[in-house]
């Protein structure tokens, strides 16, 4: 019979490991709970650890956000410095290329011998000076010059040969200058294209870095602006109300101010009513002066009435302030009397309650609490956390 029951309920198999683990987990939880419950300092004072953890996480998040924001601004500053350096370097290279091209142009096309005043500044001017007779048909050689005689042609062949050689040399020099200029221009163009390609590549890299940095900055600024949104809205609303008030005040002042014109009808210019003819304008007439005096007198009277009204309002406010101060003193004295009566009533109630408590304590000590607890009664507590 026992073997049949053992086979039916499987009493010979070991305990399940999962159940043992659950029992051990409950035992550890019970020990931890007893440690918290029996800790008098933790139980009486209490620490909200979850709230402290949340505060620590929030502070760490704020510090991380501030660090990211500082890094974003630092990257932005580095990017701006890099762009400024590249732009400065590009400007220096352009200026250097321009100066080199200018010097080359001056060296090629602006020689001292090509100046208009070179014939006056040439140190070999006397050596190059035209002789008294250049050729047979020199117009300077007249009958009185004694340089040309009838039937003479001394250097016709040498002159023709020299002219041909000089023309050939000039042609070769011009061809050489053109070829050198074209080569230098081609070299400068290739250098400029290479430099421009390098700068364009750097600009693309900087643009990509700028986009990434700008994305990080936008995220940091968006998070920072979310925290200041309500404050910004309130400040804008207050500023708008202030601007509206100032605008209304300015419009009121513009409408209420008096604009006096000093242009007589006979001095109105044809170029507009705001201009006068100087030779016709003789100053303000008697009517205009009288209107000014009347306006001044009216303003004086109005200011006097306004001052009187302000004085009356000040006197009224002073009387009202004195009356309110007197009423406040009366009310304060009344409140003091009421407080004194209230304190007296509270004192009487406290005396009555103290007497009742003393009577109750004497009754409990004498009638109710006659059975004193033993050590066995206290030993049954704090044996479990439940």
C-alpha positions, 0 to 999 in steps of 0.5 A: 500500500505504501509503495503504491502511494509512493508510486502515485505521488512520486515521493522518491524524486528530489525537490525541484531546483526552481522551487528551491531557488524560489524558497532561497529568494524568499528567504533572502528577501525576508532577511533584507526586509528584517534588516530594513525594518529592525534598523531604528535609524532608517525606520524613524528618520527615513530616506527616499532613495528613489527621489535621491536617485532621480535627483542624481540622474537629473543632475547628471543629465543637466551636466551632460547637456551643459557639457554637450552644449559647451562642446558644440560651441567649442566645435563651432568656434574651431570651425569658424577659426578654421574657415577664417584661416582658410579665407585669410590664406586664400586672400593671401594667395590671391594677393600674392598671385596678383602681385606676382602677375603685376610684377611680371606685367611691369617687367614685360610691358612697363620697362623704363624705356617705354615711358613717355618721359624716357627721352628726358631721363635717358642717361644715354640721351646724348649718345642716342641724340639725332645727328645733324644729318640723318639722311639725304631727305632730312627736312632739317638740312636746308641750304644754310645748314651746310650738311647736304649738298646737291647730288649726295647720298652717302649711306643709302645702302647701309641705312637700308640694311640697318633698317631691315635688321632692326625690323627683324630684331623687333619682330623676333622680340615681339614673338618672344615676348608673346610666347613667354607671356602665353607660357606664364599665363598657362602656368598661372592658370594651371596653378590657379585651377589646382589651388581652386580645386584644393580650396573647393575640396576643403570647403566641402569638408568644412561644410560637412563638418559644419552641418554635423556641428550645426546638427549637434548645436541645434539639438543642444539649443533645442533642449535648452530652449525647451527649458526656457520656453515658458520664461521666454513666452512670459517675457515676450508677452510683457515686452509686447504689452510694454511696446503697445503701451509705449506706442499708444502713448506716442500716438497720443502725444503725436495727436495732441501736440500742436504743429505751428507753421511759420511760412507765409502764403507769399513765401510758399515755394513752387517746389513744395509747401515745406519750402520758402523763397528766401528773398520773399520771407520777412519773418512771422507776421503779427497774427502768427505772433499773436497766436503764439502768445495766445497759445503760450498763455493757454498752456500756462493757464492749462499748466496752472489748472493741472498743477491745482488739480494735482495739488487737490488730488495730493491733498485728497490722497493725504486725507484718505491716507490719514483716514486709512491709517487711523482706521488701521490703528483702530482695527489693529487695536480691535484685533489685539483685544480679540487676540487677547480674549482668544488667548485667554479662552485657549489658556482656560481650555488647556487648563481644563484639558490638562486637568482631565488628562491628569484625572485620566492618567490617575484612573488608568494607573490606579484601575486599568494598568494594574497588570505589569508586563514581564520579560517574556511578553517583550521577547515575542516582538521583533522576531519577524518582519511581518 
